[in-house]
Amino acid sequence: MASVNRIVIIGGNACGPKAAARARRCDPHARITIVEQGDYVSTATCGFPYYVSGVIAQKKSLFGRELDYFTNVFGVDVLTGTRAVAIDRRAHQVEIVNLKTNEKASLPYDKLVLATGSLPAVPNLPGKDLNGIFTMTRIGDALALRDLLANYERKQAAVVGAGLIGLEMAEALKVLGFEVTVIEALNWALPTLLDVEIAAQVEKHLRDKGVKVIFGQRVAGFEGDENNKVKRVMTKDGGFEAGLVLMALGVKPNVTLAREAGITIGKTGGIAVNEYLQTNDKDIYAGGDCVENVHLITKQKVLVPLGSTANKHGRVIGTNVTGGRETFPGVAGTAAIKVFDFNVARTGLSETQAREAGYEVVTSLVPNYDHATYYPGYKEITVKLIAEKKTGRLLGGQAVGPGDTAKRIDVVATAISFGASVDDLANTDLAYAPPYNSALDPLHSAANVIRNKRAGLAKSLTPMEVRAKLDGGDDFILLDVRTKKEWDEKRIEAPQVKFLPVQELRARLDELPKDAEIVVFCRSSVRAYQSQRILEGAGFKKVKFMDGSIAGWPYGVDVAKPS
Ligand SMILES: Cc1cc2nc3c(=O)[nH]c(=O)nc-3n(C[C@H](O)[C@H](O)[C@H](O)COP(=O)(O)OP(=O)(O)OC[C@H]3O[C@@H](n4cnc5c(N)ncnc54)[C@H](O)[C@@H]3O)c2cc1C
């Protein structure tokens, strides 16, 4: 009789349980054990901010499967409150300790799975251990914070870091009645995910919702009161009051156990794995936040700690530890986040990342609506696409606004996964009916803008480039071709701005000097691009339009309502 395959899985949250469930379905006879140091398995980590805010009312909603479900349905042994403290690779066993009784034991394995996740990155700042300073990583953090906030004085709260968790927690604290300040060392919101013009819309929305945002400043430390409770966040400019601080500076792979066992750690700091998610030890697999991934576009090793990836890893590992040979292709860095009433989504490389990776890029910035504007309930979204200039290959996409952005970004992620170009995307057969879309999806328009740019028809400047020209006092005409009604409602105030509606443009061409540099804008760039073509047809040589026009113009202060 063949011997039973003994599979030990260290880590029982996302990747680990998924690996266990898949392994069981592939091998009904394996002896599968999950070792988890916490008291629970399969918690809904991504729901923690919504539990803290009360949007998720019940604690029980955060718990996935009951422990006895693993035992009864999957036939998996789950050791909670048990930490794996060492791996003896030669003897093929894991040393474990029961955290309540301190009892030690050895677990023999044929295949071992490391699903140890990540740890919050907390710099060693003065005052970091004061009461009232939190991280949000484990279920215990979410439960403790919600309990604490039930009787907490609603005053100032600080969120350190404007990444995914930081902004979700900023919203949660604001919903709970705090005055919230977000402080971020880099220069814009979601800085590793978004380009500046998309992030600027997120920043404006945060400010509109009453969140204070400070970019480009590092926290220097924290000051406490006589009860050892945080009262002030220190910066080089002095700082600000905060009786509650949420540290959200990202996470780092939890690899101590692996490193001590001689498992190779990659340059990124994550466990190095091959396409089978196998480590340098053929009997040890690893997945989830603790490993590094291959980026689908650059083929470089990257850390992209997401629950979506951890679950896919778990399935691949479950197959492979039971004799299968499945590969994991890599990640595009697809992510979505709700920021108050905005839906933010992204995939692939940002423009910044693409340029850093050495690509010559062409981009589009297209404000649009999530479905037909003659059907009630349509909402704005702005889509940015990034493509390789030489080939038109899609490199990335970002979308922001109150409308449905995740659907668009999932299409871009799919396209990127199959190596599609903007030409492919422009004619992809996406569904249309008025409640769901326009006949041309915003993605089709965004792809066509890039095609027009690659064909030399469309020429543009980004809002940032226009802003720099205005600030620098450049000699050019910023031509507003909207209607008089739109002009009266709001406009960009600057000496270079000239108002000339597109309907009158052909008749009033002589009002514009032929040799002037002209940058045209409208509401969303459709009329601006049309005007660029009219002007070029009339012999104007230095004409461009502003990508995204007023709808993509993030500098609210410059958009003035008439008195
Ligand atoms: C607040 C928040 C919101 C998030 N929102 C999203 C989202 O919207 N979308 C998304 O895709 N991702 C999101 N994520 C990320 C997602 O939760 C993680 O990527 C995912 O949980 C990683 O799964 P994992 O199994 O690799 O690691 P983890 O979930 O970190 O689990 C690792 C487990 O291993 C255990 N462990 C570690 N060492 C040992 C040991 N030596 N012995 C025993 N047990 C051990 C830990 O206790 C832990 O339970 C969010 C994360 C947070 C914190």
The ligand as a Gaussian input file, in Angstrom:
#p B3LYP/6-31G(d) Opt

LIG

0 1
 C       -6.687000      45.853000       6.353000
 C       -6.329000      45.056000       5.144000
 C       -7.113000      45.150000       4.006000
 C       -6.780000      44.403000       2.865000
 N       -7.560000      44.522000       1.761000
 C       -7.276000      43.779000       0.660000
 C       -8.113000      43.829000      -0.489000
 O       -9.110000      44.558000      -0.524000
 N       -7.777000      43.054000      -1.552000
 C       -6.703000      42.217000      -1.541000
 O       -6.460000      41.512000      -2.533000
 N       -5.881000      42.152000      -0.456000
 C       -6.145000      42.905000       0.630000
 N       -5.350000      42.817000       1.737000
 C       -4.174000      41.929000       1.705000
 C       -4.563000      40.498000       2.074000
 O       -5.263000      40.470000       3.274000
 C       -3.285000      39.665000       2.190000
 O       -2.608000      39.750000       0.973000
 C       -3.603000      38.210000       2.491000
 O       -4.220000      38.079000       3.740000
 C       -2.314000      37.385000       2.478000
 O       -2.619000      36.070000       2.774000
 P       -1.511000      35.076000       3.338000
 O       -2.208000      33.800000       3.631000
 O       -0.347000      35.071000       2.460000
 O       -0.998000      35.749000       4.677000
 P       -1.773000      36.219000       5.966000
 O       -3.169000      36.551000       5.691000
 O       -0.907000      37.264000       6.581000
 O       -1.759000      34.922000       6.883000
 C       -0.574000      34.398000       7.387000
 C       -0.919000      33.590000       8.619000
 O        0.239000      32.893000       9.033000
 C        0.266000      32.863000      10.434000
 N        1.649000      32.606000      10.845000
 C        2.745000      33.361000      10.530000
 N        3.850000      32.789000      11.044000
 C        3.455000      31.663000      11.669000
 C        4.137000      30.655000      12.397000
 N        5.456000      30.693000      12.561000
 N        3.413000      29.661000      12.930000
 C        2.058000      29.601000      12.766000
 N        1.366000      30.534000      12.104000
 C        2.043000      31.546000      11.552000
 C       -0.257000      34.227000      10.821000
 O       -0.748000      34.233000      12.137000
 C       -1.351000      34.445000       9.774000
 O       -2.616000      34.027000      10.226000
 C       -5.654000      43.557000       2.882000
 C       -4.860000      43.472000       4.031000
 C       -5.200000      44.201000       5.149000
 C       -4.343000      44.072000       6.388000

